[in-house]
Amino acid sequence: MPKFVAVTPTYATGDLASILEIEQRQVEDTVADLTEEQMHWRPTPKAKSALDILWHLAYAETKNPKPHSKAEALEGLRAAYDQLQRDIATPGKLDESITWHTGDTIPYRGAVWGAIRHLTYHLGELVYLRQVMGVDEPKYYHEE
């Protein structure tokens, strides 16, 4: 299981590249020790597996085929992360207007925050899958 990371000080800076890096690292750390069998496991037939979740994070808006292995899923996830980091580093990109999936016009910065929130949401799913598989005990950071 990943080590504890104090994200609040980094979030307080508003540094999107650093915030994104933390969330990406936590997702990758959360699946790092899972076997291929565990990556494919689902608690019920309709539930998502860890592999499904990584694919969704990498290709949420595309029709790319689902990966067959953890390595393939991580490759897609890292490619999506690298593209987002390039966008963040592109001068003026964060202030460009885009049309959000709701039809609203927002600055690209909002889409980056959406991607960060998306990673965080699915990180919770991955942690819960670990607990359901019995890999980790359910425990909050403030519990002994």
N, C-alpha and C positions, 0 to 999 in steps of 0.2 A: 504494500500500500504506500502511496506517496507520503513524503514527509510533510509536516505542517508548514504552511507558507502563510505569513502574515500579509494578506493582500491589501488591507485597508490603507497602509501608508502609500503604496504604489497607486491605488485607485485615487487617492487624494491628490496626486500630482496631475491627473488628467492625461498622462502620457500614454496615448493609445497603443503605441508599439510595445511598451513595457507591460501594460495590462494584458494585451493579447498574448504576449509571450508567456506570462504566468498561467493564463487559462489553458493555453495549448500544452504547456508542460504538465499541468495537472491531469489533463485528459490522457496524455501519453503515459505518464507515470501510473495512472490508474489501471491501464491495461497491460503494462509492461511485463508483469509476471504471469499473465493468464496464458494457458495453453491453447492450442488451436481448438481443442474440444470445448474448453470453457468459452472461447470466443463465439462459438456457434450455438452454445446452450441457450435455451429460452425456458422460462418457468411455465409457460403455457404455449400451445401452438400458435396463438395469435400475438403473443408478446414479442418485443424486439430482443434480439441478441446483441451482445457487445459489438459484433461485426456489423450488424444492421445499423447500429447507432453511429459507428465511425463512418460508414458509407454515407449515411444521411448528413452528417456534419461536412463531409467532403463534397458531396454532390447534391445538396438539398434542392437546388434549382435546375438540375440537369436530368437527362435520361440515361446517364452512364450506367452500365451493368453493375450489379452488386459484385463486390470482390469475393474471391474464393478463400482467401487467407488473410491472416492478421497483417502480414508484411504488405500485401497489396492494399489493404484498407488504410494502413498507416501511410503508405506512399501517397495515396490520394488526399488524405487529411493534411499531410505536410505540404503538398503542392498548393492546396487551398490556402493554407496559412502563409506560405511564401508569397503568394499573389497578393494577399491582403496586406502583408508587411510592405511589399513594393508600392502598393497604392498609398499607404500611409506616408511613405517616404517621398512620394512624388509631390513636388511643390504645387500648392494650390488645389490638389485633388480633394482634400477633405472639405473644402468649401464649395465644390462643384454641386450643382443641383442635380438630383436624380428623382425618378418617379419610383416611390416605394410600392410594395405589393398591394397596398391599400388604395393606391391611386393618388396619394398625397405626394407633393413635391417637398423633398427634404434635402439638406446638405448631405453629401456622401459620409460625413462624420457620423451622422445618425445611423447609416447602414453599418458602419464599423461597430458602433455601440450595439447594434442589433446582433451582429455576428458574435461579439463577446458574450452577450446575454445568452445567445443560442448555445455556445460552448459550455457556459456555466450550467444551464438547464440540463443538458445532456450529461454533464459530469455527474450530476446528482443521480441520474438513471444508472450510470456505470457503477457508481459506488453502491447503489442499492442492489444491482445485480450481483456484485461481489458478496454482499451480505446474504442474499438469498441462496447463493451457491455454497455458503459456508466458508468462503475464503477469509472473510473478516467478520469480527463481532460488530454488531451495531453499536456505535459509540459516538458521542458528540465530542468535539474538541475540548470542552470544559469538564468532561467527566474523567474521573481517575481510572 
